[in-house]
Amino acid sequence: MSAPDSRSQYHQPVLVAEVVEWLAPRAGQIFVDGTLGGGGHAAALLAAGAEVIGLDQDREAIAEATARLAAAGRQFRAVRTNFAEVDTALDALGIAQIDGALLDLGVSSHQLDEPTRGFSFQTSGPLDMRMDDRLPRTAADLVNSLGGAELERIFFTYGEEPAARRITARLVRDRLTRPFTTTDQLAAAVESVVPRHGRAHPATRVFQALRMAVNGELEALELGLERFAARLAPGGRLGVITFHSIEDRVVKHCFKRRSTPMLDRPEWPEARPNPDCIFRLLTRKALTAGADELQANPRARSAKLRVVERNPGHGR
Ligand SMILES: C[S@@+](CC[C@H](N)C(=O)[O-])C[C@H]1O[C@@H](n2cnc3c(N)ncnc32)[C@H](O)[C@@H]1O
């Protein structure tokens, strides 16, 4: 495929040069892009000569990327699925092992900007937040039906929201008289408890937390990391781009645990080999966007890329 044009109305990908440099795709290799979105990263992997299997659970992303990357022909295939189900997707394609994989977590600009998807507190839309419209529960379902303790746990663990308890009390009281149905209704209720400070909207953390709960994001990430790791050929690379500390922590810990050759504990007479060590950590510190990219794409501000390589000796 010809050189990629990573600009897209649908989504502007982050850290594209870094992804290509550190995943080092080339002709003859098979890569999985587990979060296809608008196909920006996939286009770059294809342009480097790799074959790409693109996964996304969002119907609109699959349609967008399939149209955009049609010129790649058989070099590109798209599958609508959660990346935690990568095994089923690869088995159906008859692919046992892959040479590289990318996860670019979270939501696309299109998902955020499209009011009907319900991800944004900036516009009024139905309180939905499902990336996959086959999922059974919307954000409104959670806000209106979960018990207070569970809602508070979601805001606290997935949003690190310090005012989780007060916000929950407000929502539980308000929903008795008027169930929550729209994004702006929820944003206003949160803002009535947590006044504006600085640049971030007070509902930012609550929206992030609900999105993560609706889509089971941390569970998919934990499962996905293990399943992608198991599919990598020796020397194969896995890159993950995160956008907030909660998901970055999961990736960082998994990569550390899986790349530490020896384990030691005070009670052991000597260090022991780590049976879980299957990776070499390529990025000791996460890679972040440079000044030019930050200026062109403010969304790159919080992006962190971490990359590991599968050790030799874990045969096909
Ligand atoms: C940040 S965007 C990816 C953008 C893409 N790299 C590009 O260049 O356009 C994240 C995409 O991943 C999808 N996604 C998030 N979590 C997913 C999961 N667990 N399984 C499948 N797709 C997921 C979202 O639907 C969204 O389209």
PDBQT file of the ligand as one rigid body, heavy atoms in Angstrom, charges set to zero:
ROOT
HETATM    1  C1  LIG A 401      -8.439   5.072  20.228  1.00  0.00    +0.000 C 
HETATM    2  S1  LIG A 401      -9.456   4.261  19.084  1.00  0.00    +0.000 S 
HETATM    3  C2  LIG A 401      -8.311   3.493  17.989  1.00  0.00    +0.000 C 
HETATM    4  C3  LIG A 401      -7.930   4.355  16.839  1.00  0.00    +0.000 C 
HETATM    5  C4  LIG A 401      -7.093   3.656  15.797  1.00  0.00    +0.000 C 
HETATM    6  N1  LIG A 401      -5.812   3.211  16.327  1.00  0.00    +0.000 N 
HETATM    7  C5  LIG A 401      -6.882   4.549  14.588  1.00  0.00    +0.000 C 
HETATM    8  O1  LIG A 401      -5.748   4.663  14.128  1.00  0.00    +0.000 OA
HETATM    9  O2  LIG A 401      -7.866   5.108  14.097  1.00  0.00    +0.000 OA
HETATM   10  C6  LIG A 401     -10.004   2.881  19.979  1.00  0.00    +0.000 C 
HETATM   11  C7  LIG A 401     -10.882   1.917  19.182  1.00  0.00    +0.000 C 
HETATM   12  O3  LIG A 401     -10.808   0.674  19.834  1.00  0.00    +0.000 OA
HETATM   13  C8  LIG A 401     -12.081   0.119  19.972  1.00  0.00    +0.000 C 
HETATM   14  N2  LIG A 401     -12.024  -0.690  21.175  1.00  0.00    +0.000 N 
HETATM   15  C9  LIG A 401     -11.803  -0.285  22.447  1.00  0.00    +0.000 A 
HETATM   16  N3  LIG A 401     -11.770  -1.336  23.273  1.00  0.00    +0.000 NA
HETATM   17  C10 LIG A 401     -11.952  -2.442  22.505  1.00  0.00    +0.000 A 
HETATM   18  C11 LIG A 401     -12.019  -3.830  22.771  1.00  0.00    +0.000 A 
HETATM   19  N4  LIG A 401     -11.893  -4.317  24.006  1.00  0.00    +0.000 N 
HETATM   20  N5  LIG A 401     -12.192  -4.670  21.732  1.00  0.00    +0.000 NA
HETATM   21  C12 LIG A 401     -12.335  -4.199  20.466  1.00  0.00    +0.000 A 
HETATM   22  N6  LIG A 401     -12.310  -2.895  20.159  1.00  0.00    +0.000 NA
HETATM   23  C13 LIG A 401     -12.119  -2.024  21.157  1.00  0.00    +0.000 A 
HETATM   24  C14 LIG A 401     -13.039   1.276  20.024  1.00  0.00    +0.000 C 
HETATM   25  O4  LIG A 401     -14.290   0.888  19.542  1.00  0.00    +0.000 OA
HETATM   26  C15 LIG A 401     -12.338   2.295  19.113  1.00  0.00    +0.000 C 
HETATM   27  O5  LIG A 401     -12.807   2.208  17.805  1.00  0.00    +0.000 OA
ENDROOT
TORSDOF 0
